[in-house]
Amino acid sequence: MNIQQLEYIIAVNDCRHFVKASEKCFVTQATLSMMIKKLEEELGIKIFDRSRQPVVATEMGRKIIAQAKIIVRESYR
């Protein structure tokens, strides 16, 4: 897990869309999706329900995103 991955999940949560989030993060959609998928595999959970549009966080995903916001905020202090 790294700060970049946490920033990506926050962006997807804020934008509710992978393409818009990738544009916000200045990366390709493929890169953003791959990094989030790697994080999900590392944690053993799904952060986002991709079957719904707009994309929404799963219950566990919402908890992870809340912690990610704290970690990212603290890392830039």
N, CA, C and O atoms as CSV, one atom per row, in Angstrom:
chain,resi,resn,atom,element,x,y,z
A,1,MET,N,N,0.850,-1.171,0.000
A,1,MET,CA,C,0.000,0.000,0.000
A,1,MET,C,C,0.896,1.235,0.000
A,1,MET,O,O,1.915,1.286,0.690
A,2,ASN,N,N,0.492,2.229,-0.791
A,2,ASN,CA,C,1.253,3.472,-0.786
A,2,ASN,C,C,0.300,4.667,-0.858
A,2,ASN,O,O,-0.894,4.519,-1.120
A,3,ILE,N,N,0.859,5.844,-0.620
A,3,ILE,CA,C,0.051,7.074,-0.599
A,3,ILE,C,C,-0.654,7.289,-1.927
A,3,ILE,O,O,-1.801,7.738,-1.953
A,4,GLN,N,N,0.005,6.980,-3.014
A,4,GLN,CA,C,-0.591,7.165,-4.336
A,4,GLN,C,C,-1.881,6.345,-4.476
A,4,GLN,O,O,-2.889,6.850,-4.970
A,5,GLN,N,N,-1.846,5.103,-4.046
A,5,GLN,CA,C,-3.041,4.264,-4.112
A,5,GLN,C,C,-4.165,4.853,-3.260
A,5,GLN,O,O,-5.331,4.832,-3.655
A,6,LEU,N,N,-3.808,5.370,-2.104
A,6,LEU,CA,C,-4.815,5.979,-1.241
A,6,LEU,C,C,-5.413,7.222,-1.896
A,6,LEU,O,O,-6.618,7.461,-1.813
A,7,GLU,N,N,-4.560,8.009,-2.548
A,7,GLU,CA,C,-5.065,9.182,-3.270
A,7,GLU,C,C,-6.011,8.767,-4.398
A,7,GLU,O,O,-6.995,9.456,-4.667
A,8,TYR,N,N,-5.719,7.660,-5.048
A,8,TYR,CA,C,-6.572,7.180,-6.140
A,8,TYR,C,C,-7.947,6.750,-5.629
A,8,TYR,O,O,-8.963,7.056,-6.252
A,9,ILE,N,N,-7.982,6.043,-4.500
A,9,ILE,CA,C,-9.298,5.610,-4.017
A,9,ILE,C,C,-10.114,6.802,-3.526
A,9,ILE,O,O,-11.339,6.811,-3.647
A,10,ILE,N,N,-9.444,7.797,-2.978
A,10,ILE,CA,C,-10.144,9.015,-2.558
A,10,ILE,C,C,-10.716,9.726,-3.781
A,10,ILE,O,O,-11.855,10.192,-3.752
A,11,ALA,N,N,-9.934,9.812,-4.852
A,11,ALA,CA,C,-10.395,10.478,-6.075
A,11,ALA,C,C,-11.593,9.748,-6.682
A,11,ALA,O,O,-12.558,10.386,-7.100
A,12,VAL,N,N,-11.536,8.426,-6.731
A,12,VAL,CA,C,-12.672,7.665,-7.283
A,12,VAL,C,C,-13.896,7.880,-6.405
A,12,VAL,O,O,-15.005,8.047,-6.913
A,13,ASN,N,N,-13.705,7.877,-5.122
A,13,ASN,CA,C,-14.830,8.106,-4.216
A,13,ASN,C,C,-15.429,9.502,-4.428
A,13,ASN,O,O,-16.650,9.660,-4.438
A,14,ASP,N,N,-14.582,10.497,-4.595
A,14,ASP,CA,C,-15.051,11.872,-4.800
A,14,ASP,C,C,-15.740,12.045,-6.147
A,14,ASP,O,O,-16.784,12.691,-6.239
A,15,CYS,N,N,-15.152,11.466,-7.194
A,15,CYS,CA,C,-15.662,11.637,-8.564
A,15,CYS,C,C,-16.771,10.654,-8.915
A,15,CYS,O,O,-17.597,10.926,-9.786
A,16,ARG,N,N,-16.786,9.509,-8.234
A,16,ARG,CA,C,-17.752,8.430,-8.509
A,16,ARG,C,C,-17.628,7.879,-9.927
A,16,ARG,O,O,-18.584,7.353,-10.497
A,17,HIS,N,N,-16.416,8.016,-10.481
A,17,HIS,CA,C,-16.196,7.599,-11.864
A,17,HIS,C,C,-14.690,7.405,-12.066
A,17,HIS,O,O,-13.901,8.282,-11.715
A,18,PHE,N,N,-14.294,6.271,-12.626
A,18,PHE,CA,C,-12.869,5.974,-12.784
A,18,PHE,C,C,-12.178,6.904,-13.780
A,18,PHE,O,O,-11.052,7.334,-13.533
A,19,VAL,N,N,-12.824,7.220,-14.890
A,19,VAL,CA,C,-12.189,8.085,-15.890
A,19,VAL,C,C,-12.008,9.491,-15.328
A,19,VAL,O,O,-10.937,10.081,-15.471
A,20,LYS,N,N,-13.033,10.027,-14.696
A,20,LYS,CA,C,-12.927,11.370,-14.116
A,20,LYS,C,C,-11.866,11.410,-13.025
A,20,LYS,O,O,-11.120,12.383,-12.917
A,21,ALA,N,N,-11.796,10.368,-12.223
A,21,ALA,CA,C,-10.782,10.298,-11.169
A,21,ALA,C,C,-9.380,10.236,-11.765
A,21,ALA,O,O,-8.453,10.865,-11.256
A,22,SER,N,N,-9.231,9.476,-12.844
A,22,SER,CA,C,-7.903,9.384,-13.469
A,22,SER,C,C,-7.481,10.728,-14.030
A,22,SER,O,O,-6.309,11.094,-13.945
A,23,GLU,N,N,-8.414,11.464,-14.599
A,23,GLU,CA,C,-8.101,12.801,-15.105
A,23,GLU,C,C,-7.693,13.728,-13.960
A,23,GLU,O,O,-6.755,14.514,-14.096
A,24,LYS,N,N,-8.387,13.634,-12.852
A,24,LYS,CA,C,-8.075,14.446,-11.669
A,24,LYS,C,C,-6.676,14.131,-11.140
A,24,LYS,O,O,-5.974,15.015,-10.649
A,25,CYS,N,N,-6.282,12.859,-11.247
A,25,CYS,CA,C,-4.979,12.410,-10.742
A,25,CYS,C,C,-3.871,12.476,-11.795
A,25,CYS,O,O,-2.718,12.152,-11.509
A,26,PHE,N,N,-4.224,12.895,-13.013
A,26,PHE,CA,C,-3.257,13.017,-14.117
A,26,PHE,C,C,-2.577,11.694,-14.470
A,26,PHE,O,O,-1.375,11.647,-14.731
A,27,VAL,N,N,-3.379,10.613,-14.473
A,27,VAL,CA,C,-2.899,9.307,-14.909
A,27,VAL,C,C,-3.939,8.713,-15.847
A,27,VAL,O,O,-5.061,9.211,-15.943
A,28,THR,N,N,-3.557,7.651,-16.533
A,28,THR,CA,C,-4.531,6.994,-17.401
A,28,THR,C,C,-5.525,6.215,-16.544
A,28,THR,O,O,-5.240,5.856,-15.402
A,29,GLN,N,N,-6.679,5.966,-17.114
A,29,GLN,CA,C,-7.699,5.191,-16.408
A,29,GLN,C,C,-7.178,3.788,-16.117
A,29,GLN,O,O,-7.460,3.226,-15.059
A,30,ALA,N,N,-6.423,3.225,-17.046
A,30,ALA,CA,C,-5.870,1.884,-16.862
A,30,ALA,C,C,-4.912,1.835,-15.667
A,30,ALA,O,O,-4.941,0.891,-14.878
A,31,THR,N,N,-4.077,2.845,-15.544
A,31,THR,CA,C,-3.138,2.913,-14.426
A,31,THR,C,C,-3.878,3.017,-13.103
A,31,THR,O,O,-3.570,2.294,-12.156
A,32,LEU,N,N,-4.846,3.909,-13.037
A,32,LEU,CA,C,-5.620,4.095,-11.822
A,32,LEU,C,C,-6.340,2.812,-11.444
A,32,LEU,O,O,-6.299,2.398,-10.285
A,33,SER,N,N,-6.991,2.186,-12.391
A,33,SER,CA,C,-7.723,0.944,-12.131
A,33,SER,C,C,-6.793,-0.160,-11.659
A,33,SER,O,O,-7.122,-0.896,-10.729
A,34,MET,N,N,-5.637,-0.280,-12.293
A,34,MET,CA,C,-4.674,-1.317,-11.927
A,34,MET,C,C,-4.161,-1.112,-10.496
A,34,MET,O,O,-4.045,-2.068,-9.730
A,35,MET,N,N,-3.859,0.132,-10.148
A,35,MET,CA,C,-3.347,0.416,-8.810
A,35,MET,C,C,-4.405,0.151,-7.736
A,35,MET,O,O,-4.082,-0.342,-6.655
A,36,ILE,N,N,-5.664,0.475,-8.032
A,36,ILE,CA,C,-6.739,0.202,-7.076
A,36,ILE,C,C,-6.961,-1.299,-6.954
A,36,ILE,O,O,-7.170,-1.814,-5.855
A,37,LYS,N,N,-6.916,-1.998,-8.080
A,37,LYS,CA,C,-7.091,-3.455,-8.050
A,37,LYS,C,C,-5.981,-4.113,-7.231
A,37,LYS,O,O,-6.245,-5.039,-6.464
A,38,LYS,N,N,-4.743,-3.642,-7.386
A,38,LYS,CA,C,-3.629,-4.171,-6.597
A,38,LYS,C,C,-3.865,-3.945,-5.107
A,38,LYS,O,O,-3.587,-4.826,-4.293
A,39,LEU,N,N,-4.374,-2.770,-4.749
A,39,LEU,CA,C,-4.659,-2.475,-3.351
A,39,LEU,C,C,-5.758,-3.394,-2.826
A,39,LEU,O,O,-5.656,-3.926,-1.721
A,40,GLU,N,N,-6.809,-3.576,-3.627
A,40,GLU,CA,C,-7.895,-4.474,-3.226
A,40,GLU,C,C,-7.379,-5.893,-3.018
A,40,GLU,O,O,-7.768,-6.559,-2.059
A,41,GLU,N,N,-6.515,-6.354,-3.900
A,41,GLU,CA,C,-5.952,-7.703,-3.763
A,41,GLU,C,C,-5.076,-7.807,-2.519
A,41,GLU,O,O,-5.107,-8.811,-1.807
A,42,GLU,N,N,-4.300,-6.766,-2.268
A,42,GLU,CA,C,-3.426,-6.748,-1.094
A,42,GLU,C,C,-4.248,-6.801,0.201
A,42,GLU,O,O,-3.872,-7.485,1.153
A,43,LEU,N,N,-5.365,-6.076,0.226
A,43,LEU,CA,C,-6.209,-6.032,1.415
A,43,LEU,C,C,-7.201,-7.191,1.481
A,43,LEU,O,O,-7.741,-7.499,2.544
A,44,GLY,N,N,-7.434,-7.826,0.338
A,44,GLY,CA,C,-8.363,-8.943,0.292
A,44,GLY,C,C,-9.829,-8.532,0.340
A,44,GLY,O,O,-10.680,-9.305,0.779
A,45,ILE,N,N,-10.121,-7.320,-0.109
A,45,ILE,CA,C,-11.512,-6.830,-0.120
A,45,ILE,C,C,-11.753,-5.995,-1.381
A,45,ILE,O,O,-10.811,-5.544,-2.033
A,46,LYS,N,N,-13.018,-5.804,-1.706
A,46,LYS,CA,C,-13.401,-4.903,-2.789
A,46,LYS,C,C,-13.701,-3.543,-2.170
A,46,LYS,O,O,-14.508,-3.441,-1.246
A,47,ILE,N,N,-13.055,-2.502,-2.678
A,47,ILE,CA,C,-13.279,-1.150,-2.169
A,47,ILE,C,C,-14.479,-0.517,-2.864
A,47,ILE,O,O,-15.247,0.222,-2.248
A,48,PHE,N,N,-14.634,-0.815,-4.154
A,48,PHE,CA,C,-15.714,-0.213,-4.941
A,48,PHE,C,C,-16.604,-1.270,-5.570
A,48,PHE,O,O,-16.145,-2.340,-5.968
A,49,ASP,N,N,-17.886,-0.946,-5.652
A,49,ASP,CA,C,-18.854,-1.755,-6.388
A,49,ASP,C,C,-18.871,-1.206,-7.809
A,49,ASP,O,O,-19.500,-0.185,-8.087
A,50,ARG,N,N,-18.174,-1.894,-8.697
A,50,ARG,CA,C,-18.032,-1.428,-10.075
A,50,ARG,C,C,-19.260,-1.736,-10.933
A,50,ARG,O,O,-19.365,-1.256,-12.061
A,51,SER,N,N,-20.183,-2.532,-10.404
A,51,SER,CA,C,-21.367,-2.900,-11.182
A,51,SER,C,C,-22.394,-1.774,-11.203
A,51,SER,O,O,-23.346,-1.818,-11.982
A,52,ARG,N,N,-22.210,-0.780,-10.368
A,52,ARG,CA,C,-23.159,0.322,-10.287
A,52,ARG,C,C,-22.574,1.581,-10.902
A,52,ARG,O,O,-21.367,1.815,-10.844
A,53,GLN,N,N,-23.433,2.374,-11.482
A,53,GLN,CA,C,-23.015,3.673,-12.026
A,53,GLN,C,C,-23.908,4.736,-11.418
A,53,GLN,O,O,-25.127,4.618,-11.539
A,54,PRO,N,N,-23.395,5.745,-10.787
A,54,PRO,CA,C,-21.963,5.950,-10.588
A,54,PRO,C,C,-21.372,4.913,-9.627
A,54,PRO,O,O,-22.087,4.269,-8.859
A,55,VAL,N,N,-20.065,4.776,-9.695
A,55,VAL,CA,C,-19.339,3.821,-8.850
A,55,VAL,C,C,-19.549,4.223,-7.390
A,55,VAL,O,O,-19.506,5.406,-7.052
A,56,VAL,N,N,-19.773,3.243,-6.538
A,56,VAL,CA,C,-19.931,3.509,-5.108
A,56,VAL,C,C,-19.003,2.607,-4.305
A,56,VAL,O,O,-18.660,1.502,-4.727
A,57,ALA,N,N,-18.611,3.098,-3.152
A,57,ALA,CA,C,-17.755,2.312,-2.268
A,57,ALA,C,C,-18.587,1.246,-1.569
A,57,ALA,O,O,-19.759,1.455,-1.255
A,58,THR,N,N,-17.963,0.113,-1.335
A,58,THR,CA,C,-18.597,-0.929,-0.536
A,58,THR,C,C,-18.595,-0.465,0.924
A,58,THR,O,O,-17.995,0.557,1.257
A,59,GLU,N,N,-19.261,-1.214,1.773
A,59,GLU,CA,C,-19.274,-0.850,3.198
A,59,GLU,C,C,-17.854,-0.811,3.761
A,59,GLU,O,O,-17.477,0.145,4.438
A,60,MET,N,N,-17.071,-1.847,3.483
A,60,MET,CA,C,-15.683,-1.872,3.949
A,60,MET,C,C,-14.866,-0.798,3.227
A,60,MET,O,O,-13.966,-0.195,3.812
A,61,GLY,N,N,-15.181,-0.568,1.971
A,61,GLY,CA,C,-14.491,0.470,1.203
A,61,GLY,C,C,-14.648,1.842,1.826
A,61,GLY,O,O,-13.700,2.627,1.858
A,62,ARG,N,N,-15.846,2.136,2.322
A,62,ARG,CA,C,-16.082,3.440,2.968
A,62,ARG,C,C,-15.191,3.601,4.204
A,62,ARG,O,O,-14.694,4.694,4.473
A,63,LYS,N,N,-14.995,2.533,4.939
A,63,LYS,CA,C,-14.128,2.591,6.119
A,63,LYS,C,C,-12.674,2.807,5.716
A,63,LYS,O,O,-11.948,3.575,6.347
A,64,ILE,N,N,-12.268,2.125,4.668
A,64,ILE,CA,C,-10.883,2.264,4.192
A,64,ILE,C,C,-10.650,3.674,3.654
A,64,ILE,O,O,-9.607,4.275,3.911
A,65,ILE,N,N,-11.612,4.193,2.916
A,65,ILE,CA,C,-11.482,5.547,2.362
A,65,ILE,C,C,-11.401,6.580,3.486
A,65,ILE,O,O,-10.617,7.525,3.397
A,66,ALA,N,N,-12.189,6.415,4.526
A,66,ALA,CA,C,-12.129,7.335,5.666
A,66,ALA,C,C,-10.735,7.335,6.284
A,66,ALA,O,O,-10.201,8.395,6.610
A,67,GLN,N,N,-10.145,6.154,6.445
A,67,GLN,CA,C,-8.789,6.059,6.992
A,67,GLN,C,C,-7.765,6.618,6.005
A,67,GLN,O,O,-6.788,7.252,6.405
A,68,ALA,N,N,-7.997,6.377,4.712
A,68,ALA,CA,C,-7.081,6.890,3.682
A,68,ALA,C,C,-7.019,8.404,3.723
A,68,ALA,O,O,-5.947,8.988,3.568
A,69,LYS,N,N,-8.156,9.042,3.931
A,69,LYS,CA,C,-8.186,10.515,4.005
A,69,LYS,C,C,-7.335,11.011,5.165
A,69,LYS,O,O,-6.621,12.005,5.029
A,70,ILE,N,N,-7.402,10.336,6.292
A,70,ILE,CA,C,-6.596,10.726,7.450
A,70,ILE,C,C,-5.114,10.531,7.152
A,70,ILE,O,O,-4.298,11.409,7.432
A,71,ILE,N,N,-4.771,9.382,6.587
A,71,ILE,CA,C,-3.366,9.081,6.285
A,71,ILE,C,C,-2.797,10.072,5.290
A,71,ILE,O,O,-1.692,10.577,5.488
A,72,VAL,N,N,-3.531,10.361,4.221
A,72,VAL,CA,C,-3.043,11.305,3.197
A,72,VAL,C,C,-2.885,12.693,3.808
A,72,VAL,O,O,-1.870,13.354,3.589
A,73,ARG,N,N,-3.871,13.134,4.565
A,73,ARG,CA,C,-3.798,14.456,5.189
A,73,ARG,C,C,-2.585,14.549,6.116
A,73,ARG,O,O,-1.853,15.538,6.084
A,74,GLU,N,N,-2.372,13.527,6.937
A,74,GLU,CA,C,-1.249,13.532,7.867
A,74,GLU,C,C,0.099,13.438,7.151
A,74,GLU,O,O,1.097,13.977,7.630
A,75,SER,N,N,0.130,12.758,6.013
A,75,SER,CA,C,1.402,12.589,5.304
A,75,SER,C,C,1.899,13.882,4.675
A,75,SER,O,O,3.085,14.004,4.368
A,76,TYR,N,N,1.006,14.850,4.480
A,76,TYR,CA,C,1.406,16.113,3.860
A,76,TYR,C,C,1.612,17.233,4.879
A,76,TYR,O,O,1.750,18.398,4.508
A,77,ARG,N,N,1.633,16.880,6.140
A,77,ARG,CA,C,1.865,17.889,7.183
A,77,ARG,C,C,3.320,18.188,7.331
A,77,ARG,O,O,3.699,19.014,8.162
